[in-house]
Amino acid sequence: MTATADWDAARLVEAFKALGNPARLQIMQWLKDPEEHFREYEPIADRRSVGVCVTHIQAKAGLAQSTVSSYMSTLERAGLVRPTRVGKWTHYRRDEERLAQLARTIGTAL
């Protein structure tokens, strides 16, 4: 398989596994338009530049805090989201550059 240096076969598999879970895939879809999907939650920081607070992701998903933290760690390790600390809270946003690289790699490698 031909892939870019950033998305070798192992990284592709990691990304596919991360997105293979329905809840993680749903979170990625929500994070694509955080203003729309998290409007019922008062933002702690700017959602576009900093991301969505993990507590808001947890509340929307209806999952345990530990489960959401684990899911977000998986997405982060796969290079799909970036964390930012704001006070005691972690915020997450999609890594659009990495997602674009992934899409290009899928288009050329598969």
N, C-alpha and C positions, 0 to 999 in steps of 0.2 A: 504494500500500500504506500502510495506517495502522500505525504502530509507535510505541512510546514513544520519548522523546528518547534514552534510553540504548540502545535497540535499533532504530536506523534501518535502512534497507535494506542499507547497506554493512556495518554491524555484524552483521546477521543472516547475510549471505553469508559473512563472515569466520568466524563461529561454525560454520556448516554445513560450510565447507571444513575447519576444524580437526577436526570430528567425522567428516568423510567418509573419513578415513584409518583403516583397521581397527586399527592399533596404538595410535593416539591414543585412539580410542573405547574400546579395551580398558583403557588406562591410566585413563581417566575412570571406568570401571566398577570397577576395582580401588580407586581412591581413594574411592569411595563408602563402602566398608567397609574401611578400612586395617588394622584389627586382624585381620580375617578373612584378608585377601589377602596380608598381609605378616608374618604371625605367625612365619614361619621365620627372619626377620631380626631381630637384636637392635636395638631402637630406640635412636637417638641422642638423641632428644627425644620428648616426648609426641606421638603421631601425630594424636590428635584435635584438639589446639590448634595444633600447628606444622606437621604434615604428615609426609609420607614422604620420607626422604632420597633424593635423585636416584640415588645408587649402588644403593639397593635396588630402585628402579624399573628401572634398567638391568639388574641381575642377574635380576630376575623376567622382564623382557621378552626377555632374551637378545640384546639389540641393542648396537651399539657406543655408547660414551659420547657421542660427537659426535652420533649419531642421536637418542639420547634427549634430549640437551640441546636439539637443534633442535626436537624434538616438544614439549618442555615450553615452550619459548619461543613456539611457535605457539599452544599452548593458553592461555598467559598473555596474549599479544596479543589473543586472542579474548575475554578476560575470563572464562575458564572456571576458571582455577586462580590461586592466590596463592602467590608464593614467600616463603620466610622463610630468612634465613641463620642457621645455628647453627654457630659456629666457621667452619671452612673449607667446610662443606657447605651446599648449598641443599636445602631441604625444600619440598615442594609439597602443597597441599591444595586441594580443590575450593572454589570460591567459591559456596556454596550460595545466597546471596542473589541473585547474578547469574544463576545457573542457574534460580532460581524466576522471576525477571523474564523471562528468555528463554522459559521455558515459557508464561508468561502472554501474552507477545507473540505467540508462535506460535499460541496459542489464539484470539487476537483478530485477528491480522493475516492469517492464512492461512485 
